[in-house]
Amino acid sequence: MDSLNVHTLERRPDLFEGLEKVHEGSFPNYVIEGDRHNAEYWDRVLRDFPSLQFVLCDERENVLASGHALPLAWDGTVENLPSGYDGALVRGFGERRHPPNTLCALAVIVAKSHRGKGLSSRAVSAMKQLAQEHGFSRLIAPVRPNRKSLYPLTPMERYIRWRQEDGAPFDPWLRVHWKLGAQFLKVASNSMEVRGSVADWEKWTGMRFPESGEYVVPGALTPVAINREKDEGIYLDPNVWMAYRL
């Protein structure tokens, strides 16, 4: 796909009307419905920062992928990174003692029918270009490895060290960022916090949870902790902080 157009929400809001179809199936339902920070802030990301939301389109203006980000202040140290995806949302909309100097990528999503065609790399490159155009000195991202759900019992700290024979990261999504020059900074163990009742989790996963304990559920990167006495299930989604110098 050589001919791709990049359009921001600010310039082409009409192209974002059917974005739900592009996003469909990209994340487990419980990540979308059970993360209160995502529920609280996502609409504000689109509304408050339209120039930082973009789509990739073919020559017929069919939307193939989207990218979403928000600005925040970061001093460049690992210690000063947000806790993860949730922490980035909170910082991005919180009280700002310092002007934003960093673009934080929240998501790059490729439509199911167009995955495996190199669009994720093109979208990340578009995100880098957008960051440069807006004068940000850095681009950071809490990256959710897309093959980690196949190895939910392996700690993320070990998983990110897995390599292919050529030395590239084992995980395809981590590999995209690595090839484009991103540096690994740290594991965000509690990047997203998902809470729900036992009934919620049974609806989200199609599973039954007869007793309290840890369960491996579809799409999760780590086990979900079910507490039947408290009627609660908690899932902490781990991500990997990666950064680009622009």
C-alpha positions in Angstrom: 0.0 0.0 0.0 2.1 2.9 -1.3 -0.7 5.5 -1.5 -1.8 6.3 2.0 -3.3 9.6 3.2 -3.1 10.9 6.8 -6.0 12.9 8.1 -6.5 14.4 11.6 -9.8 14.6 13.4 -9.4 18.4 13.4 -9.3 18.5 9.6 -11.5 15.6 8.6 -14.0 14.8 11.4 -16.2 13.0 8.9 -13.7 10.2 8.6 -14.0 9.4 12.3 -17.7 8.7 12.3 -17.2 5.0 11.6 -14.1 4.6 13.7 -15.8 2.0 15.9 -15.7 -0.5 13.1 -12.0 0.0 12.7 -11.5 -0.5 16.5 -13.8 -3.5 16.7 -12.0 -6.5 18.2 -8.8 -4.7 18.8 -9.0 -5.0 22.6 -10.9 -7.4 24.9 -14.3 -6.0 26.0 -13.2 -5.9 29.6 -10.3 -3.5 28.8 -12.8 -1.1 27.2 -15.7 -1.5 29.6 -13.9 -2.1 32.9 -11.1 0.5 33.0 -12.7 3.6 34.7 -10.0 5.9 33.5 -10.6 4.9 29.9 -14.3 5.4 30.4 -13.8 8.8 32.0 -11.2 10.3 29.6 -11.5 8.7 26.1 -14.1 11.0 24.8 -12.1 14.0 26.1 -9.0 12.8 24.3 -10.9 13.0 21.0 -12.7 16.2 21.9 -9.8 18.2 23.5 -6.9 17.1 21.2 -8.4 16.6 17.7 -5.2 17.6 16.0 -3.4 14.6 17.7 -5.9 12.0 16.5 -5.4 10.7 13.0 -6.5 8.1 10.5 -4.7 6.4 7.6 -6.8 6.1 4.5 -6.4 4.6 1.0 -6.8 6.6 -2.2 -10.6 6.1 -1.9 -10.6 7.5 1.7 -11.4 4.2 3.3 -10.1 4.3 6.9 -7.6 1.5 7.4 -6.0 2.5 10.7 -6.1 5.1 13.4 -3.7 6.7 15.9 -4.5 8.4 19.2 -2.4 10.5 21.5 -2.3 13.3 24.0 0.3 15.8 25.2 1.9 15.6 28.7 4.9 16.9 30.6 7.7 14.4 31.2 11.3 15.3 32.3 12.9 12.4 30.3 13.7 10.2 33.3 12.3 6.7 33.9 11.3 7.7 37.4 9.0 10.4 36.1 7.1 8.2 33.6 3.4 7.9 34.3 2.3 4.6 35.8 1.1 3.5 32.4 -1.9 4.0 30.1 -4.2 5.1 33.0 -1.5 7.3 34.5 -0.9 9.0 31.1 -4.6 9.9 30.9 -4.6 11.3 34.4 -1.5 13.3 33.9 -2.6 14.6 30.5 -5.8 16.0 31.9 -4.5 16.9 35.4 -3.1 20.1 36.8 -0.1 21.1 34.7 2.8 22.6 36.6 4.9 22.4 33.5 3.9 22.9 29.8 3.5 19.7 27.8 6.7 18.7 26.0 6.0 15.1 25.2 3.5 13.3 22.9 2.1 10.1 24.5 0.7 7.6 22.1 -2.3 5.9 23.5 -3.2 3.6 20.7 -2.5 2.6 17.1 -5.2 0.4 15.7 -5.3 -1.3 12.4 -8.6 -2.6 11.0 -8.9 -6.4 11.2 -9.2 -6.7 7.4 -5.9 -4.9 6.8 -3.6 -6.4 9.4 -0.3 -7.9 8.4 0.2 -5.4 5.6 2.7 -3.1 7.3 0.1 -0.5 8.3 1.1 -0.5 12.0 4.6 0.6 11.0 3.2 3.3 8.8 0.9 4.5 11.6 3.7 4.8 14.1 5.8 6.7 11.5 2.8 9.1 11.1 2.6 9.5 14.9 6.3 10.5 15.0 5.7 13.0 12.2 2.7 14.4 14.0 4.8 14.8 17.2 7.5 16.7 15.3 5.0 19.0 13.5 3.6 20.0 16.9 7.1 20.7 18.4 7.3 17.9 20.9 10.8 16.8 21.9 9.8 13.1 22.6 7.3 10.5 21.7 6.5 7.9 24.3 4.1 5.0 24.4 2.8 2.4 26.9 3.0 -0.5 24.4 0.7 -3.5 24.8 2.6 -6.5 23.3 0.1 -8.2 21.0 1.4 -11.8 21.5 1.8 -11.7 25.2 -1.7 -13.0 25.8 -0.5 -16.4 24.5 2.0 -16.4 27.4 0.0 -15.0 30.4 2.0 -16.8 33.0 5.3 -15.5 31.9 6.3 -12.2 33.7 6.5 -9.2 31.3 10.0 -8.6 32.5 11.1 -11.9 31.0 8.8 -11.8 28.0 10.3 -8.5 26.6 13.8 -10.2 26.7 12.7 -12.9 24.3 14.4 -12.5 20.9 14.4 -13.8 17.4 17.5 -15.3 15.8 18.3 -11.9 14.3 18.2 -10.2 17.7 14.9 -8.5 17.2 12.2 -8.7 19.8 10.0 -11.8 19.7 6.8 -9.9 20.0 5.6 -8.4 16.7 4.3 -5.1 18.1 7.4 -4.6 20.2 9.4 -5.4 17.1 7.7 -2.7 15.0 8.7 0.0 17.6 12.2 -1.4 17.9 12.8 -1.3 14.2 11.6 2.3 14.1 14.2 3.3 16.7 12.2 3.1 20.0 14.1 2.4 23.2 12.7 0.2 26.0 12.4 2.2 29.2 10.6 0.0 31.8 7.7 -2.4 32.3 4.5 -0.7 33.5 3.1 -3.5 35.6 -0.2 -1.8 36.4 -0.7 0.2 33.1 -4.5 -0.4 33.1 -6.6 -1.5 36.0 -9.8 -3.3 35.1 -12.4 -4.0 37.8 -15.8 -5.7 37.6 -18.2 -7.9 39.4 -18.0 -11.7 39.0 -21.0 -11.4 36.7 -19.2 -8.7 34.7 -16.3 -11.0 34.2 -18.4 -13.9 33.2 -20.2 -11.7 30.6 -16.9 -10.3 29.3 -15.1 -13.7 29.0 -17.9 -16.2 28.5 -16.3 -18.2 31.4 -17.6 -19.3 34.8 -15.6 -18.6 38.0 -16.9 -21.1 40.6 -14.4 -20.1 43.3 -12.0 -17.4 44.2 -8.5 -17.5 42.6 -6.5 -16.5 39.6 -7.8 -17.3 36.2 -6.3 -17.2 32.7 -8.9 -15.5 30.5 -9.0 -14.8 26.7 -6.9 -11.8 25.6 -5.4 -11.1 29.1 -1.7 -10.6 29.4 -1.7 -11.8 33.0 -4.2 -13.8 35.1 -7.4 -12.2 36.5 -7.9 -12.3 40.3 -11.4 -13.3 41.2 -12.7 -12.8 44.7 -16.2 -14.3 45.1 -16.6 -13.1 48.7 -16.2 -9.5 47.5 -17.9 -10.1 44.2 -15.0 -8.6 42.4 -12.5 -9.4 39.7 -9.4 -7.3 39.2 -7.1 -7.4 36.2 -3.9 -5.4 35.9 -2.8 -5.0 32.3 1.0 -4.7 31.9 2.5 -2.6 29.2 6.0 -1.6 28.2 7.1 2.0 28.1 9.0 2.8 25.0 10.4 6.2 23.8 11.5 7.9 20.6 13.8 10.9 20.4 12.6 13.2 17.7 
